[in-house]
Amino acid sequence: MDGTQDRFTGETRVLHQRAVRVPLLDEKAERVFHENMMTVADAREQKADLLADPDIPLLTAYETERDRIAESFERRLRRIVGDDYQEVAMAYNRGERDDRIGALAAYYVEGAWRTQQRTTITDMLLAPLILRYPDCFTTNIRFASGYATPESIRYESPEHASADLSDEHAETYYEESLYSQQQAATYLRETADIIREEFPDPDETTPEEREYGGVVSADGRRGSTFSALLERVEPDPDRFSESIDEPTLVEAGPEARRTERELGLEDELVY
């Protein structure tokens, strides 16, 4: 989504306690959803590979994952809204249109714009929630103040450190930072596998085997300390009583409230 940062000023109200619900009407839609989730899993694994390489700056790993996820956002935007999605989102935020497509464009563009900012912003968590139901999936994009949850793993980035250390302490800090990045790389690989398990290939599974799935993640930064978390989430089978035939914005569900409590985000959400 090149250029979005310069052209989109952001409007948090479109994200507040809302999610995008997308129907899975046929095999093609199932495959598209699976491909998007595999893009997220692959991006996480690629980030792990880069983190594990001592010759690659941590920021490179961080930005590479961000760009891969932005590609997934853009594919959804083009599929749902069209090539002019940025103009549609801006028109919605200016009050020039008030329709389903405009709201969807604004939601995704706002989420993508804020996701792109997080490499330069400290004390902001990106905490998306993705849930699979028998005939649809939802994406709930959330941002919170702070840099980690109680269960997050933490790792250090020497290039972001501001302290002026002696040569001896600088060497120790550098070695400890590399070790923390190696540990984080292992965690990221393991949690990439969770994504693959929760959203299996429709060509290799039955509809019953992939009816429900879900993950929540939380990634943030404070100064030179970065954090990561990804966990399974059980979707509420009673959340939706009616099917839909086109993407739409819906209220955040009980799973969103539950994960906010569990991750300690209830009073920290900033969107």
C-alpha positions as CSV (number, residue, x, y, z in Angstrom):
1,M,0.0,0.0,0.0
2,D,2.7,2.4,-1.0
3,G,1.8,6.1,-0.5
4,T,-1.0,5.4,1.9
5,Q,1.0,7.0,4.8
6,D,1.2,10.3,2.9
7,R,-2.4,10.4,1.7
8,F,-4.4,8.9,4.5
9,T,-4.7,10.8,7.8
10,G,-6.6,8.1,9.7
11,E,-9.9,8.0,11.6
12,T,-10.1,5.6,14.5
13,R,-13.9,5.5,14.9
14,V,-14.2,3.1,12.0
15,L,-12.3,0.5,13.9
16,H,-13.9,0.9,17.3
17,Q,-15.4,-2.4,18.5
18,R,-16.0,-3.5,14.9
19,A,-14.9,-6.3,12.7
20,V,-15.2,-7.3,9.0
21,R,-17.3,-10.4,8.3
22,V,-16.6,-12.0,5.0
23,P,-18.7,-14.9,3.6
24,L,-17.2,-18.1,2.4
25,L,-19.7,-19.0,-0.3
26,D,-17.7,-21.5,-2.4
27,E,-14.5,-23.3,-3.0
28,K,-12.8,-20.2,-4.6
29,A,-13.6,-18.1,-1.5
30,E,-12.3,-20.9,0.7
31,R,-9.0,-21.0,-1.2
32,V,-8.6,-17.2,-1.2
33,F,-9.1,-17.1,2.6
34,H,-6.6,-19.9,3.1
35,E,-4.0,-18.2,0.8
36,N,-4.3,-15.0,2.8
37,M,-3.8,-16.8,6.1
38,M,-0.8,-18.7,4.7
39,T,0.6,-15.3,3.6
40,V,0.4,-14.3,7.3
41,A,2.0,-17.5,8.5
42,D,4.8,-17.3,5.8
43,A,5.5,-13.7,6.8
44,R,5.9,-14.8,10.4
45,E,8.2,-17.6,9.5
46,Q,10.3,-15.3,7.2
47,K,10.5,-12.8,10.1
48,A,11.8,-15.7,12.3
49,D,14.5,-16.5,9.7
50,L,15.6,-12.9,9.5
51,L,15.7,-12.5,13.3
52,A,17.8,-15.6,13.6
53,D,20.5,-14.1,11.2
54,P,22.9,-12.0,13.3
55,D,23.9,-10.0,10.2
56,I,20.4,-8.7,9.6
57,P,19.1,-5.7,11.6
58,L,16.0,-6.5,13.6
59,L,14.1,-3.6,11.9
60,T,14.6,-5.4,8.6
61,A,12.8,-8.5,10.0
62,Y,10.0,-6.3,11.4
63,E,9.5,-4.3,8.2
64,T,9.5,-7.4,6.0
65,E,6.7,-9.0,8.0
66,R,4.8,-5.7,7.9
67,D,5.1,-5.5,4.1
68,R,3.9,-9.0,3.6
69,I,0.8,-8.4,5.8
70,A,0.2,-5.1,3.9
71,E,0.1,-7.1,0.7
72,S,-2.7,-9.3,2.2
73,F,-4.6,-6.2,3.2
74,E,-4.3,-4.8,-0.3
75,R,-5.4,-7.9,-2.0
76,R,-8.6,-7.9,0.1
77,L,-9.2,-4.2,-0.6
78,R,-8.9,-4.7,-4.3
79,R,-11.1,-7.7,-4.3
80,I,-13.8,-6.1,-2.1
81,V,-13.6,-2.4,-3.1
82,G,-11.6,-2.1,-6.3
83,D,-8.4,-0.4,-7.4
84,D,-9.6,3.0,-6.1
85,Y,-9.9,1.8,-2.5
86,Q,-7.9,4.7,-1.1
87,E,-10.1,7.3,-2.7
88,V,-13.2,5.4,-1.5
89,A,-11.8,5.3,2.1
90,M,-11.0,9.0,2.1
91,A,-14.4,9.9,0.8
92,Y,-16.0,7.9,3.5
93,N,-13.9,9.6,6.2
94,R,-14.8,13.0,4.8
95,G,-18.5,12.2,5.0
96,E,-18.9,12.2,1.3
97,R,-20.3,8.7,1.3
98,D,-21.9,6.5,3.9
99,D,-22.3,3.0,2.5
100,R,-21.1,-0.6,3.1
101,I,-18.2,-0.5,0.6
102,G,-17.0,2.9,1.9
103,A,-17.0,1.7,5.5
104,L,-15.1,-1.5,4.5
105,A,-12.5,0.5,2.6
106,A,-12.0,2.9,5.5
107,Y,-11.7,0.0,8.0
108,Y,-9.0,-1.8,6.0
109,V,-7.1,1.3,5.0
110,E,-7.1,2.6,8.6
111,G,-5.9,-0.7,9.8
112,A,-3.2,-1.0,7.2
113,W,-2.1,2.7,7.8
114,R,-1.7,2.2,11.5
115,T,0.1,-1.1,11.0
116,Q,2.6,0.6,8.8
117,Q,3.2,3.2,11.5
118,R,4.2,0.8,14.2
119,T,7.8,0.5,13.2
120,T,8.3,4.1,14.3
121,I,5.9,4.3,17.2
122,T,6.7,3.1,20.7
123,D,4.1,1.8,23.2
124,M,1.5,0.7,20.7
125,L,0.3,-2.9,20.4
126,L,-1.2,-4.3,17.2
127,A,-3.6,-7.0,18.4
128,P,-5.7,-8.5,15.5
129,L,-8.2,-11.3,16.1
130,I,-9.1,-13.6,13.2
131,L,-11.9,-16.1,13.5
132,R,-13.2,-18.8,11.2
133,Y,-16.9,-20.0,11.3
134,P,-18.7,-22.5,9.1
135,D,-19.8,-20.0,6.4
136,C,-17.6,-17.0,7.0
137,F,-14.6,-15.4,8.8
138,T,-14.1,-12.2,10.7
139,T,-11.1,-9.9,11.1
140,N,-11.0,-7.6,14.1
141,I,-8.2,-5.1,13.9
142,R,-7.3,-3.6,17.3
143,F,-4.6,-1.3,18.6
144,A,-3.7,-0.8,22.3
145,S,-1.4,1.4,24.4
146,G,1.5,-0.4,25.9
147,Y,4.1,-2.7,24.4
148,A,3.4,-6.2,25.6
149,T,0.9,-8.5,27.3
150,P,1.8,-10.5,30.4
151,E,2.3,-13.6,28.3
152,S,4.4,-11.9,25.5
153,I,7.9,-13.0,24.7
154,R,10.4,-10.1,24.6
155,Y,13.5,-9.5,22.5
156,E,16.1,-6.7,22.2
157,S,17.2,-4.6,19.3
158,P,20.7,-3.1,19.8
159,E,20.2,-0.6,17.0
160,H,17.3,0.9,18.9
161,A,19.2,1.1,22.2
162,S,19.8,4.7,23.5
163,A,22.0,3.9,26.5
164,D,25.7,4.8,26.1
165,L,27.4,1.6,27.3
166,S,31.1,0.9,27.9
167,D,32.7,-1.5,25.4
168,E,32.5,-4.4,27.8
169,H,28.8,-3.8,28.6
170,A,28.0,-3.1,25.0
171,E,29.4,-6.4,23.9
172,T,27.4,-8.2,26.7
173,Y,24.2,-6.4,25.7
174,Y,24.8,-7.2,22.1
175,E,25.3,-11.0,22.8
176,E,22.2,-11.1,25.0
177,S,20.2,-9.3,22.4
178,L,21.2,-11.9,19.7
179,Y,20.2,-14.6,22.1
180,S,16.8,-13.0,22.8
181,Q,16.3,-12.7,19.0
182,Q,17.1,-16.4,18.5
183,Q,14.6,-17.3,21.2
184,A,12.0,-15.0,19.5
185,A,12.7,-16.7,16.1
186,T,11.9,-20.1,17.6
187,Y,8.7,-18.8,19.1
188,L,7.6,-17.1,15.8
189,R,8.2,-20.4,13.9
190,E,6.1,-22.3,16.4
191,T,3.3,-19.9,16.3
192,A,3.3,-19.7,12.5
193,D,2.4,-23.4,12.7
194,I,-0.6,-22.5,14.9
195,I,-1.9,-20.3,12.1
196,R,-1.5,-23.2,9.6
197,E,-3.3,-25.6,11.9
198,E,-6.2,-23.3,12.7
199,F,-6.9,-22.5,9.0
200,P,-6.2,-25.7,7.1
201,D,-6.0,-26.1,3.3
202,P,-9.6,-26.6,1.9
203,D,-8.2,-29.0,-0.7
204,E,-6.9,-31.3,2.0
205,T,-9.7,-31.2,4.6
206,T,-13.4,-31.7,4.8
207,P,-15.8,-28.8,5.6
208,E,-16.4,-30.2,9.1
209,E,-12.6,-30.2,9.8
210,R,-12.3,-26.5,9.2
211,E,-15.6,-25.2,10.5
212,Y,-14.0,-23.3,13.4
213,G,-10.6,-21.8,14.0
214,G,-9.1,-18.7,15.4
215,V,-5.9,-16.8,16.4
216,V,-5.2,-13.6,18.3
217,S,-1.8,-11.9,18.2
218,A,-0.2,-9.0,19.9
219,D,3.0,-7.3,18.7
220,G,4.5,-4.1,20.1
221,R,7.6,-2.2,21.0
222,R,9.0,0.0,23.7
223,G,12.3,1.6,22.9
224,S,14.7,-1.2,22.1
225,T,12.4,-3.9,23.5
226,F,10.1,-5.7,21.1
227,S,7.3,-8.2,22.0
228,A,5.3,-10.9,20.3
229,L,2.4,-13.2,21.2
230,L,0.1,-15.5,19.2
231,E,-2.5,-17.8,20.7
232,R,-5.4,-20.0,19.6
233,V,-8.9,-18.7,20.1
234,E,-12.1,-20.7,20.3
235,P,-14.8,-19.1,18.1
236,D,-18.3,-18.8,19.7
237,P,-20.5,-21.2,17.7
238,D,-23.6,-19.1,18.5
239,R,-22.2,-15.7,17.4
240,F,-24.1,-15.6,14.1
241,S,-27.6,-16.8,13.5
242,E,-27.9,-15.7,9.8
243,S,-25.7,-16.1,6.8
244,I,-24.5,-13.2,4.6
245,D,-23.6,-13.1,0.9
246,E,-21.3,-10.1,0.8
247,P,-18.6,-8.6,3.1
248,T,-19.9,-6.3,5.8
249,L,-18.8,-4.6,9.1
250,V,-20.2,-6.2,12.2
251,E,-19.9,-5.5,15.9
252,A,-17.0,-7.1,17.7
253,G,-18.1,-10.4,19.2
254,P,-17.7,-12.1,22.6
255,E,-14.4,-13.5,21.5
256,A,-13.0,-9.9,21.2
257,R,-14.1,-9.0,24.7
258,R,-12.8,-12.3,26.1
259,T,-9.3,-11.8,24.5
260,E,-9.2,-8.2,25.6
261,R,-9.7,-9.4,29.2
262,E,-7.2,-12.2,28.9
263,L,-4.5,-10.0,27.3
264,G,-5.1,-7.1,29.7
265,L,-6.2,-4.8,26.9
266,E,-9.6,-3.8,28.3
267,D,-8.6,-0.3,29.4
268,E,-5.8,0.1,26.9
269,L,-7.5,0.0,23.5
270,V,-6.9,3.1,21.4
271,Y,-7.8,1.9,17.9
